[in-house]
């Protein structure tokens, strides 16, 4: 059982036997079970997440609570309601949401760019909110992007599951995180890590939504994934030009040069400044984007412009300090660089398949550092 001191961080302890009525089981995973419940006093329908009784799950529960204490629903993050102990099992209560984007993809696939755009904007807002509190989600994938109410608010989404989220000041080079199909190159290569890893994962998700199924687009190794991504970046037409340009900036190999959430929210694909005024395509795009609108002050355009400009200045200063330069000004992969990337990741993937000796770890780190300065 987790230490009772956890209860002191939230003044929301409750007795579930008198407060909640269980309506149906929604699923079960390695962490425990998820059920649909009704608050007897308010009739509010909620989701109850009950953790398994073991030490590892106890630690995961503590970490997730620490994250949930700091996040805000303003940023399209799932609303956490309360937690309690029930029969010596740790439980959390969340708002009830609709199906996941992964489930929707089984019914509506691929998404049009006009459908993907509001999802992208809402998740960029989520990443901006996490960056503000220095948190890495580390598990952004279609299963963890939930529709709020797809019938009434098409493509309105929220990000869920902070079970493996981490404070950015607590991660270290070489730490493994993220599902392999959305894993950022700096994670693969043992390089310094920060919130930019989530931007890479989001870009991979946008590829899932608009092009091919995960099984077709992504392979089962780092080498396969990096090869396909290198071949993808820099192709397209019309609204796709803006979409691909945003993706190329999100899929920047050098994390220090990767676009930030604030900068991405100002990108033409999100603002739609590039679309012709008045035609039906533009009208439909603006209509679908209504679910992504926010009145929250810090997310208004003028404030985002200030944040983006500050981040640009910091990036320039960082590049001047490291002496890092890049001959490719377009943001797309040029053939020699693509070749080096795929060769390096192929070598690293081969090393990763073997038991890690000290020599193997050294080889992986050297390859990663060499790629960092390509």
CORZI-V915433 format. One record per run of one state. SS is the DSSP state (H for helix, E for strand, C for the rest). FROM is the first residue (numbers start at 1). TO is the last residue. If there is no record, write none. Layout:
# CORZI-V915433
<<SS/FROM/TO> <SS/FROM/TO>>
This chain:
# CORZI-V915433
<<C/1/3> <H/4/9> <C/10/15> <H/16/19> <E/20/28> <C/29/31> <E/32/39> <C/40/44> <E/45/51> <C/52/54> <H/55/68> <C/69/72> <H/73/75> <C/76/76> <E/77/77> <C/78/79> <E/80/86> <C/87/88> <E/89/95> <C/96/99> <E/100/100> <H/101/105> <C/106/112> <H/113/132> <C/133/134> <E/135/136> <C/137/141> <H/142/144> <E/145/147> <C/148/156> <E/157/159> <C/160/165> <E/166/167> <H/168/170> <C/171/179> <H/180/182> <C/183/184> <H/185/188> <C/189/195> <H/196/210> <C/211/213> <H/214/217> <C/218/221> <H/222/232> <C/233/238> <H/239/250> <C/251/260> <H/261/265> <C/266/267> <H/268/271> <C/272/279> <H/280/292> <C/293/296> <H/297/299> <C/300/300> <H/301/322> <C/323/334> <H/335/353> <C/354/357> <H/358/372> <C/373/374>>
